[in-house]
């Protein structure tokens, strides 16, 4: 009797689920590619990346088969395509340098549709990084509420906080920057009542006063010297204004800005008039990988910026840097003359192999994140040729980019998904400096990610290992307001 | 028996017995009724305040998110209750039932520990009364009259009770910025701003709105309403977005999400709007609206029709960053759509608040050129007074003044000339205290005082 009941239950179970059409039977064939979210059609990924789970808006169920160009096959069936992490790693590893063919069947409008298969390319180039760090913040205007700096393991979906502002009286945290993706050395900035510049070197934390009278501002947009001896910052009087009548939202601009170099050990700021001219705006300093050159952006300063902000256009310049003395040497060389194109070039980043310069090109100003026309551009530093990264760019803003240590991958933010919330994208850079199609940072549940994410990702960078911090100690140091003694400043130049 | 104390007609002793038997229930119900009345009348605005700082969603994601922690579970329950405050009477009924339930439970507990004597019965009301007072009525609300006013005006603006605002007695004139903005907006909605604005205390050039950082989070809510109806969609969105960040404990607000969905629909940002609509669709009181627009999100014609007015008065002029001057901003609105009555009223009122005769005359001329014949009362006072002072307005406005306004303005200047004192009691009492010239003279005095 008991066996009969078990059979009956099993029969009803099967009947129930077959009624739900879980398994596609004779699907309608479509010549179209599936409209999946995130858009992973034709992207290039590194092996070992977290599974590219995806969904289709309006589909009740998906049945997905992934076939390796060399070997292997995955089959998933569910509300959205959700791959097992180990299986995904195995198939990407076995098909390195080849591709995966993805066949999607979707139950939509009460019928199964089989779409034209699409390809995901698995690059020969490995990522060589543990994960990424980024800030999560609501893309607000004057208020920001909760925000924090987070790290994410790129081989899976694990996200952990590095610093959340709920632990430091809701102050703004930003500009988290490691040295060459090494989390043992990083700097970041805290804005607010107990504002501070945090520097971590060799596991030691130092909390510096955020503002310095001699600078007239705080130290932002940092970049480490590869030796870890120096950090280049800019010190800016940043303002923002709001577009009341146009289709744009926010305009961020600097009334003044200078570039400074900070000597970590002596806590000395090295000022040089050549990168802190009164009539010019110098910004976004970065060192070359050999540490002998300082790149930065510069523009002519204007009065009444809110009236003339569209006239501010930045070029990318460089000048020699002596790592022994921490001083600038030689003459200023304009590397990207964006002004001659009627454009503005900002946020330079030299690849760690020294071959390419990645930057953002926009119509004007230094804060392209609110400019839909902002695109990533690449300059070949040997030939001087500049070109847009067409396959990585979109019709919306791309910015805040960084290189992986092996110079084969970049991470950047893009507003392409909805025009407001920035999301992280990664793109493979080929030998010739051109980008393959970028892919969105993989998400465990793309449906939830699409519907529920009301945060913007910004200032991302790669990290070769997770950051382990004594958070309580850091929170206490910030909250106590006890910052390191004033920093001495040494002036050079006229 | 459903009504246990109702006996047969004439059987008074049975009726009495039943009443005695059920007196505790009767008292509980009466106290419940008191809670209902308190919530529905004096604390109606406070209920609105609670509702707009919570958003309960009937979906698994929200459940999962909230039940991840004990605090979240508490919030889940709280948000579940506060969602019903959207409808005033329903919220008041729920609060009354909750209080009655809690009191009944307290009495049951007292009986369990043998504290069931009749004279101890009133004690069973104490815990829920304390809970009501300390959890439902925020500390600021109990202590600060200004906070109470802000909550009141926010509620009145949200529910568009313009007459209730305008008809407030003189003793209840607004003391907060939001109160003044709400009053001026209510006047404009009644088409009377540049007529009767000086019947109310006017603080100066910020009396219409201020789009900077606000002292009170609720000011963002109401300003968002004001900006949207004026046609300043970007500002409406900015206010809603900033308010969203200021809500404590990362709570969400159905009112703000709806506003963000609206502004993005008006501006054609459908993908962003979809995000908010999807979140709203599983709420009880915003869900229907959200589902309607989600269904038609790809139907440009439907959305254009639904927001035809907002789109017609919305200003979109390319890339330039507009001057921070409010007059310029309002001017661009009336240029965009001459039928934007609110913007016209605000433009004239702003010139009056600036005490700038040239602008009053210039804007009035534009107003007439746009086809409006009427000269608002306060504008008349301004123009007549200037003529009496021998100052010809530039440009010259042809109009037939109302007899009363002319007489009142002339009387004002006669008294001023005879007394030589703008602080004269007569000039500071109605009807003279309700005139443009009273505002003008007081403002000058303020400027001259050390």
Interface residues (C-beta under 8 A of the other chain):
Chain A: X138 X140 X141 X142 X143 X144 X145 X146 X241 X242 X243 X244 X245 X246 X247 X248 X249 X251 X306 X307 X309 X310 X417 X418 X419 X420 X421 X448 X450 X451 X452 X454
Chain B: X61 X211 X213 X232 X234 X235 X238 X241 X242 X244 X245 X246 X247 X250 X267 X269 X271 X272 X274 X275 X278 X279 X315 X316 X317 X318 X319 X320 X321 X322 X324 X329 X332
